[in-house]
Amino acid sequence: MQQWIDPLTLSRIKDMPLVAKTVAEGVLHGQHTSVQKGSGIEFSQYRSYEPGDGLGKVDWKLFARSDRYFVREAERESDTHIWLVLDASQSMLQQSVASKAQNGWHKLDYARYFLATIAYIAQQQGDAVGLLGLSDTHIDYLPCGTGQRHWHKLMLKLSQLKVGEKFPTHENLQRQLGNIRPQGLIFVLSDFIEHNHEILEFMQPLNHSKNELVAMQLVCDDELKFPYKGAIRVENPETQQQILVSSKDIKAPYLAAYQRFQMGLQDHLSVQNVNLFTANIDLPLDESVHAYLASRRKVR
């Protein structure tokens, strides 16, 4: 797979539908894994064109690349409802040093384009897709729908998403959303930086037999490697509180604390039988999407 869809390239391309479609088609090209009926966000297979197949089923872009006729097969007419839940708190505006130097993406940008790609794959196979963008000051909501027109509405909603200070409390969500309880396949994209376990508390009632819940954590190279040198100013991404420290003195304690945080998050989700997928915003977007789909097939 040719991985040219890197964050710095995409930061210069502002057309979200174009990027999502390009990434999705690049990831799906050449995959032939069959899927279970009704599973959602899966790709079935290509097969050779046979007499009697409708011309509308021919993948003309694949024909242009291979000079052969292929039909994209779907195993089912899906009634799957897919909910895309995006943490729109302040910490999601974090960029890595490398990305910031190139005027690249922050976590929220990466998450938006990741979800746009997932939504494109879903609408191509007939799944209904809805969106929740959540912060303490604003909630963006789009109910589940199908078709290309609805997908473009979702693209507009993603591009106009407003950022707040932190993830909303349970009381705030109840006040603004009422008794909405997403059902189906639910993606929760976040960095999982929270004050009082608001994100995990939001996920808990959604984790039941009628739903499949997927936790996707956005990270960056800075968090994983701590590349800083000399005296640095450290800022709490949620409260903007700053302190001046020596990078040499705090690197080892930080990395140890970060590892404990990750293990705690993993343990908490494992107890609830929720799969945690990690996406690094400094890696190409198509690589992250491909890795997620591969991990999903492996789990199944």
C-alpha positions as CSV (number, residue, x, y, z in Angstrom):
1,M,0.0,0.0,0.0
2,Q,1.4,3.4,-1.0
3,Q,1.3,5.5,2.2
4,W,1.4,9.1,1.0
5,I,-1.5,10.3,3.2
6,D,0.7,11.7,5.9
7,P,-0.5,14.4,8.4
8,L,1.7,17.2,6.9
9,T,0.4,16.5,3.4
10,L,-3.2,16.4,4.6
11,S,-2.8,19.6,6.6
12,R,-2.5,21.4,3.3
13,I,-5.6,19.7,1.8
14,K,-8.7,21.3,3.3
15,D,-11.3,19.3,1.4
16,M,-12.4,16.7,4.0
17,P,-14.6,14.6,1.7
18,L,-11.8,14.4,-0.9
19,V,-9.3,13.3,1.7
20,A,-11.6,10.8,3.4
21,K,-12.6,9.2,0.1
22,T,-9.0,9.0,-1.1
23,V,-7.8,7.4,2.1
24,A,-10.7,4.9,2.2
25,E,-10.3,3.8,-1.4
26,G,-6.5,3.4,-1.0
27,V,-7.0,1.3,2.2
28,L,-9.7,-0.9,0.7
29,H,-7.9,-1.5,-2.6
30,G,-6.7,-5.0,-2.8
31,Q,-8.4,-6.3,0.4
32,H,-10.3,-9.5,-0.1
33,T,-11.3,-10.6,3.4
34,S,-14.8,-11.8,3.8
35,V,-16.8,-10.5,6.7
36,Q,-19.7,-11.7,9.0
37,K,-23.2,-10.4,8.2
38,G,-24.2,-7.3,10.1
39,S,-20.8,-6.5,11.5
40,G,-20.4,-3.0,10.2
41,I,-17.3,-1.1,9.0
42,E,-16.0,-4.1,7.1
43,F,-15.2,-4.7,3.5
44,S,-16.2,-7.9,1.8
45,Q,-14.4,-8.7,-1.4
46,Y,-13.9,-8.1,-5.1
47,R,-14.7,-10.7,-7.7
48,S,-14.4,-10.9,-11.4
49,Y,-17.3,-9.5,-13.5
50,E,-19.7,-12.2,-14.7
51,P,-22.4,-11.9,-17.4
52,G,-25.6,-10.7,-15.9
53,D,-23.9,-8.5,-13.2
54,G,-25.3,-4.9,-13.3
55,L,-22.8,-2.3,-14.7
56,G,-23.5,-0.2,-11.6
57,K,-21.7,-2.8,-9.5
58,V,-18.5,-2.6,-11.5
59,D,-15.6,-0.7,-9.8
60,W,-14.6,1.6,-12.6
61,K,-11.7,3.1,-10.8
62,L,-10.2,-0.4,-10.2
63,F,-10.8,-1.1,-13.9
64,A,-8.8,2.0,-14.8
65,R,-5.9,0.8,-12.7
66,S,-6.0,-2.9,-13.7
67,D,-7.8,-2.9,-17.1
68,R,-9.9,-5.7,-15.7
69,Y,-13.6,-5.7,-14.7
70,F,-14.2,-6.3,-11.0
71,V,-17.5,-6.3,-9.0
72,R,-17.5,-5.2,-5.4
73,E,-19.5,-7.7,-3.4
74,A,-21.4,-7.0,-0.2
75,E,-22.5,-9.8,2.0
76,R,-25.5,-8.0,3.4
77,E,-27.8,-5.1,3.2
78,S,-26.7,-3.6,6.5
79,D,-29.0,-2.2,9.2
80,T,-26.0,-1.4,11.4
81,H,-26.1,1.9,13.2
82,I,-22.6,3.4,13.7
83,W,-22.0,6.3,16.1
84,L,-18.9,8.4,15.9
85,V,-18.3,10.0,19.3
86,L,-15.5,12.7,19.4
87,D,-13.9,14.2,22.5
88,A,-13.8,18.0,21.6
89,S,-12.0,19.1,24.8
90,Q,-9.1,21.5,24.9
91,S,-6.4,18.7,25.3
92,M,-7.4,17.4,21.8
93,L,-5.7,20.5,20.3
94,Q,-2.3,19.1,21.3
95,Q,0.4,18.9,18.5
96,S,3.7,17.2,18.5
97,V,6.9,19.3,18.2
98,A,7.4,18.0,14.6
99,S,3.9,18.7,13.6
100,K,3.9,22.2,15.1
101,A,7.1,23.1,13.3
102,Q,5.5,22.3,10.0
103,N,2.1,23.9,10.8
104,G,0.6,20.4,10.8
105,W,-2.2,18.6,12.6
106,H,-3.3,18.4,16.2
107,K,-5.2,15.5,17.6
108,L,-8.6,16.8,16.8
109,D,-7.8,17.3,13.2
110,Y,-6.5,13.8,12.9
111,A,-9.6,12.4,14.7
112,R,-11.9,14.3,12.3
113,Y,-10.3,12.9,9.2
114,F,-10.1,9.4,10.7
115,L,-13.8,9.5,11.4
116,A,-14.6,11.0,8.0
117,T,-12.8,8.0,6.5
118,I,-14.6,5.5,8.7
119,A,-17.9,7.2,7.8
120,Y,-17.1,7.0,4.1
121,I,-16.5,3.2,4.4
122,A,-19.7,2.8,6.4
123,Q,-21.9,4.7,3.9
124,Q,-20.4,2.8,1.0
125,Q,-21.7,-0.4,2.5
126,G,-25.1,1.0,3.5
127,D,-24.5,1.5,7.3
128,A,-26.3,4.4,9.0
129,V,-23.9,6.8,10.6
130,G,-24.4,9.4,13.4
131,L,-22.1,11.9,15.1
132,L,-21.6,13.2,18.6
133,G,-19.0,15.9,19.3
134,L,-18.7,16.5,23.0
135,S,-17.3,19.3,25.2
136,D,-18.5,21.2,28.2
137,T,-19.5,24.3,26.2
138,H,-20.9,22.7,23.1
139,I,-22.4,19.5,21.8
140,D,-22.6,18.7,18.1
141,Y,-25.2,16.1,17.2
142,L,-26.2,14.5,14.0
143,P,-28.6,11.6,14.1
144,C,-27.9,8.4,12.2
145,G,-28.6,8.4,8.5
146,T,-27.5,6.8,5.2
147,G,-26.5,7.8,1.8
148,Q,-24.1,10.3,0.2
149,R,-26.1,13.4,1.1
150,H,-26.1,12.4,4.8
151,W,-22.3,11.7,4.6
152,H,-21.7,15.2,3.3
153,K,-23.8,16.6,6.2
154,L,-21.6,14.7,8.5
155,M,-18.5,16.1,6.8
156,L,-19.8,19.6,7.4
157,K,-20.6,18.9,11.0
158,L,-17.1,17.5,11.6
159,S,-15.4,20.5,9.9
160,Q,-17.4,22.9,12.0
161,L,-16.9,21.1,15.3
162,K,-16.5,23.5,18.2
163,V,-13.9,22.9,21.0
164,G,-14.6,23.4,24.7
165,E,-12.4,23.4,27.8
166,K,-13.1,19.8,28.9
167,F,-15.3,16.8,28.4
168,P,-18.8,17.3,29.6
169,T,-20.0,15.9,32.9
170,H,-22.8,13.3,33.1
171,E,-25.2,16.0,34.3
172,N,-24.3,18.3,31.4
173,L,-24.8,15.6,28.8
174,Q,-28.2,14.7,30.3
175,R,-29.3,18.3,30.2
176,Q,-28.3,18.8,26.5
177,L,-28.9,15.4,25.0
178,G,-31.8,14.1,27.2
179,N,-32.1,10.4,27.1
180,I,-30.3,9.8,23.8
181,R,-28.6,6.4,24.1
182,P,-26.6,5.5,20.9
183,Q,-27.0,1.9,19.9
184,G,-25.0,-0.2,17.5
185,L,-21.3,0.1,16.8
186,I,-20.0,3.1,18.8
187,F,-16.5,4.6,18.2
188,V,-15.2,6.9,21.0
189,L,-12.2,8.9,19.9
190,S,-10.3,10.8,22.7
191,D,-6.9,11.2,24.2
192,F,-8.6,10.0,27.5
193,I,-7.2,13.0,29.4
194,E,-9.9,13.7,31.9
195,H,-10.6,15.4,35.3
196,N,-12.8,12.9,37.1
197,H,-13.3,10.0,34.7
198,E,-16.0,11.8,32.7
199,I,-15.1,9.9,29.5
200,L,-15.1,6.5,31.1
201,E,-18.3,7.3,32.9
202,F,-19.9,8.3,29.6
203,M,-18.9,5.0,28.0
204,Q,-20.0,2.7,30.8
205,P,-23.8,2.7,30.2
206,L,-23.2,2.3,26.5
207,N,-21.3,-1.0,27.1
208,H,-24.0,-3.6,26.9
209,S,-25.1,-6.6,24.8
210,K,-26.9,-4.4,22.2
211,N,-23.8,-2.4,21.5
212,E,-20.2,-2.9,20.3
213,L,-18.0,-0.2,21.9
214,V,-14.6,0.7,20.5
215,A,-12.2,3.1,22.3
216,M,-9.7,4.9,20.1
217,Q,-7.0,6.8,21.8
218,L,-5.1,9.7,20.0
219,V,-1.4,10.0,21.0
220,C,1.6,11.7,19.5
221,D,5.4,11.1,19.4
222,D,6.0,13.7,22.1
223,E,3.9,11.7,24.6
224,L,5.6,8.4,23.7
225,K,9.2,9.6,23.5
226,F,9.5,12.9,25.4
227,P,12.1,14.4,23.0
228,Y,12.5,17.7,24.9
229,K,15.9,19.2,25.9
230,G,16.9,21.8,28.5
231,A,14.5,23.8,30.5
232,I,10.9,23.5,29.3
233,R,7.5,24.9,30.2
234,V,5.0,22.2,30.9
235,E,1.3,23.0,30.4
236,N,-1.7,21.0,31.6
237,P,-3.7,20.6,28.3
238,E,-7.1,20.9,30.0
239,T,-6.5,23.8,32.5
240,Q,-3.5,25.6,30.7
241,Q,-1.7,25.7,34.1
242,Q,2.1,26.0,33.4
243,I,5.3,25.2,35.3
244,L,9.0,25.5,34.4
245,V,11.0,22.3,34.7
246,S,14.3,20.6,33.7
247,S,13.6,18.0,30.9
248,K,16.5,15.9,32.2
249,D,15.0,15.7,35.7
250,I,11.5,14.8,34.7
251,K,11.9,12.6,31.6
252,A,12.2,9.3,33.4
253,P,9.4,10.1,36.0
254,Y,7.2,11.3,33.1
255,L,7.7,8.2,31.0
256,A,7.0,6.0,34.0
257,A,3.9,7.9,34.9
258,Y,2.7,7.8,31.2
259,Q,3.2,4.0,31.2
260,R,1.2,3.7,34.4
261,F,-1.6,5.8,32.9
262,Q,-1.7,3.6,29.7
263,M,-1.7,0.4,31.7
264,G,-4.5,1.8,34.0
265,L,-6.6,2.8,31.0
266,Q,-6.0,-0.6,29.3
267,D,-6.9,-2.5,32.5
268,H,-10.1,-0.4,33.0
269,L,-11.3,-1.0,29.5
270,S,-10.3,-4.7,29.5
271,V,-12.5,-5.3,32.6
272,Q,-15.4,-3.9,30.6
273,N,-14.4,-6.0,27.6
274,V,-13.8,-2.9,25.5
275,N,-11.0,-3.0,22.9
276,L,-8.5,-0.1,23.0
277,F,-7.0,1.0,19.7
278,T,-4.2,3.6,19.7
279,A,-3.6,6.0,16.7
280,N,-0.4,8.1,16.6
281,I,-1.1,11.4,14.9
282,D,2.5,11.6,13.6
283,L,1.9,8.5,11.5
284,P,0.2,8.5,8.1
285,L,-3.6,8.5,8.3
286,D,-4.1,5.6,5.9
287,E,-1.7,3.5,8.0
288,S,-3.8,4.1,11.1
289,V,-7.1,3.3,9.3
290,H,-5.6,0.1,7.8
291,A,-4.2,-0.9,11.2
292,Y,-7.6,-0.5,12.8
293,L,-9.5,-2.5,10.1
294,A,-6.8,-5.2,10.4
295,S,-7.1,-5.3,14.2
296,R,-10.9,-5.5,13.9
297,R,-10.7,-8.5,11.6
298,K,-8.2,-10.1,14.0
299,V,-10.5,-9.6,17.0
300,R,-13.4,-11.2,15.0
